Amino acid sequence: MPHEHGIDTSHFSHPRVTIPEGPLRAAVANSTSYAEVMRALALPVNDANHRRVQVRTVQLGLDTTHFTRQTRRAIRPVASKPIADEVLRILPKGSYRINRARLCAALDEIGLPYECTRCGNTGQWQGKAMTLQIDHINGDWLDNRRGNLRYLCPNCHSITATWCGRDRRKERRATA
């Protein structure tokens, strides 16, 4: 610690508080995880405190064999709620675009196969994964109805009339 070497730390905004041995022993004995120990000690549950509590527990040789650790993989993922009805519709003028992940999830939910509707590519190119793009057939990004959306590979998408707002640029030139 810096103060042990004669360095002034009084100006530090967050002085490190040591974890007292007595309350730590009681908390470890009555808890089933490090998160519970932190809550019992009124510490915020975060990575830094997890390390501090764990290091101090090991230093004191406290028994944690009764902790019932649940890894993230062991926790079953919660089934996501259906989003197709919410996403696959025409949005009001001035709305923000629906992001690709939500559009893909909605299209997957309704069973649209992940393949280019023009050439049949399934997301592979020369043995490597390739992201298929979602094309709005009529060029309107706010029209997310099922009949207006399709997967296209980048090659097929680049030759459509609506690729990268191609039809919108023509409209702007015509009005200028």
N, C-alpha and C positions, 0 to 999 in steps of 0.2 A: 504494500500500500504506500502511496506517495507520502503520507504524513509520517510514516515510520522512517523515512529517509530525510526528514526535515523540510518537506515541501508543503507550503501553505495551501490548503484546499478549502479554506473558509469561503472563497468566492464561488465555488461550484454550486450550481443551481439545484442539483439533485444529489444530495449526499447519500452514499450507499448505506443503507440500514442493514446491520447484521441480523441474521435470523437467530433469535434466542433459542438456546438448547431445550429448555423446559417445554415451552409451547410447541416446538417442533416435534419433540418426542411424543407428546400427547396427540398431536394432529396426525402423525404418521401411524400411530397405533390405532386410531379411530377412523382412518380413511381407507379407501380402496383404490385411490389413484393420486398422482401428484397434483392433479387439478383440484381434487377435494382438499388436499393439504394446503394448497395456496388459498383456497376459499376460507378454510378454517383459520388461517393466519391473516386474513383480510388483505391478501396481496392480489393484485390484478393477475388474472390467468393469462400468461403470455410466455413466449419462448425464453425470454431472459430470466424471468422468475422460475420457470421450470428448471432451467440449468442451475440456478442458485440453490433451489431447494434440493435438487438431486445431488449436487456436489456436497452440500452440507450434510445431507442424509448419509452419504457414503463416508464422509469424514468422521461422523459420529458412530458409524457402524450400525445404523438402525435397520431393522428387519422390514423388508418390503415384499416378502414372498406372498403376503396375503393380498397384494394389489391385484386387481383383476383388470389387466390391460386389455383394451379393445383397440386393435389396430384399425386404421382407416379402411383397410381391405375387408376386415371382418364385419364392419358395419354395412348392412344391406342398403343399397341405394334406394331412396324413396322413388316410387314410380312417379314420373313426371305427369302433370295433368295435361289432358288433351288441349292442344292449342290451335288445331286446324281451323275451327270455327272463328276463332279470334283473329287469325292471321290471313286466311284465304278469303279476302273480301276487298271491296274497293274502299280505300281510305279517303277521308274528306280532304278537299283541296287545302294545301298548306301544311299537311301532316309530314312528319319525318318518314323516311324510308324504313321499311322493316329490314333488319339486318339479315345477312345470308344464313346465319346459323338458325334463326327462327324460321325462315322460309324453308330451309332444308328439313328441319324437324317436322314442320307441318306437311310437307310433301311426302316425307317418309311415313308419317302417320296415316295418310290416305292411301299409301301403297304405290306411289309413283316410282317406277324402277329408276335406279341411279345409272342412267345410260343416255348417251347423246341421242336425241330423237331423230337426227339426220343420218348419222353414220353408224350408230350403234356402239360407239366406244364406251367402255364401262369404267373409265377412269384410269387406264393404263396406257403408257406410251413408252415404247422401247424398254419394256420391263420395269418401268418406274411408275409410281403413283402420280396421277395428274388430276387436278381439281376440275370438275365439270362446273360450268357457269350456269347460273339461272337467268334465262332470257324472258323478258316481258314481251310477248309477241307483238302487242300493239304499241310498244315503246313507252307506255305510261307506268312509271315506277310505283304509282299509288294504286294501280289495278292489280291486286294480288289474287284474283279469282283463279281457281284451278285451270280453267280453260285458257287463261292468258299466260300461264307459266310452263316452261319446259326446260329440261337440262340440255345444254349444248357443250360440246368440247370447244376449246378455244379456237380451233381452226374453223369449225362450222359457224361459231358465233361471230367471228370477225367478218364473215361475208354476208351477214344479215343486214337488212335495211335499217335496223334499230340499234346496231352495235355502237356502244359508247355515245349514245344520244345522237347518232347520225341524222335521224329524221328531225330532231329538234334544231340542229344547226341549219338545216335547209329552211325550216320555218322562220328562224331568226333572220337569215339572209333575205328571204322574200319580203319581210316586213320592214327591212332597213332601207 
